[in-house]
Amino acid sequence: MKFILKAAIPALLLLTSSAGAFADEATDKAAIRNVLTSYEKALNAADTAAIVDLYTADGVQMAPDSPAAVGSEAVTAAYDGTFKAIALKLTFSFDEVKLLGPDAALLRSHSSGTVKVNGSDQPAAPAAYKELFLLARQNGEEWKFTHYSFSAAPASGR
């Protein structure tokens, strides 16, 4: 009987510590998904300030056919330029959320919707993109984008 108890206690401790790890992972993944949801809302509202707040101070945005925007000032200029040129109405879908460590994560998504060239009489055109975000936990709590890259996607979005 003593042997069974000695063997059972470490097994129970392992199970309870694993359950805690899964609870933290689920919480982190939900928080990361919330960051993308906030990004979607801010992007569709052309709210540069709200978007830049989702990045770390040294965050990087890498748009196709453009130099990398590195740091808050450059990221602000990139989004301001985008919103002067076009209006986006996109819906994002999650493809993968992967924790890379306690304070780092990868988020892969795709989006679809419309893009309209500002100042033109042309109607909004269909648009689809695939996105890759790297995130870092800030101050042990809040998740923010460290890097973001996207490209046009086929109609399926993936």
LINJO-V954598 format. One record per residue. N is the residue number from 0. NEAR is the number of other ideal C-beta (glycine too) atoms within 10 Angstrom. Layout:
# LINJO-V954598
N/NEAR + N/NEAR
This chain:
# LINJO-V954598
0/5 + 1/6 + 2/7 + 3/8 + 4/8 + 5/9 + 6/9 + 7/10 + 8/10 + 9/9 + 10/9 + 11/9 + 12/10 + 13/10 + 14/10 + 15/10 + 16/9 + 17/10 + 18/10 + 19/10 + 20/10 + 21/9 + 22/10 + 23/12 + 24/12 + 25/10 + 26/10 + 27/18 + 28/17 + 29/10 + 30/16 + 31/21 + 32/16 + 33/11 + 34/18 + 35/22 + 36/12 + 37/15 + 38/23 + 39/18 + 40/13 + 41/18 + 42/22 + 43/15 + 44/12 + 45/17 + 46/15 + 47/19 + 48/10 + 49/15 + 50/24 + 51/20 + 52/12 + 53/21 + 54/24 + 55/18 + 56/11 + 57/12 + 58/22 + 59/18 + 60/22 + 61/16 + 62/16 + 63/9 + 64/5 + 65/11 + 66/9 + 67/13 + 68/21 + 69/15 + 70/14 + 71/15 + 72/11 + 73/15 + 74/25 + 75/17 + 76/13 + 77/21 + 78/23 + 79/14 + 80/14 + 81/18 + 82/17 + 83/10 + 84/11 + 85/18 + 86/14 + 87/19 + 88/14 + 89/18 + 90/11 + 91/22 + 92/12 + 93/14 + 94/14 + 95/9 + 96/20 + 97/11 + 98/16 + 99/11 + 100/8 + 101/10 + 102/14 + 103/14 + 104/22 + 105/15 + 106/24 + 107/14 + 108/22 + 109/20 + 110/21 + 111/17 + 112/18 + 113/14 + 114/16 + 115/15 + 116/13 + 117/10 + 118/9 + 119/8 + 120/5 + 121/8 + 122/8 + 123/14 + 124/10 + 125/9 + 126/18 + 127/17 + 128/19 + 129/18 + 130/20 + 131/16 + 132/24 + 133/17 + 134/29 + 135/18 + 136/18 + 137/13 + 138/6 + 139/7 + 140/7 + 141/12 + 142/24 + 143/16 + 144/22 + 145/17 + 146/19 + 147/22 + 148/15 + 149/17 + 150/12 + 151/9 + 152/16 + 153/9 + 154/8 + 155/9 + 156/18 + 157/12
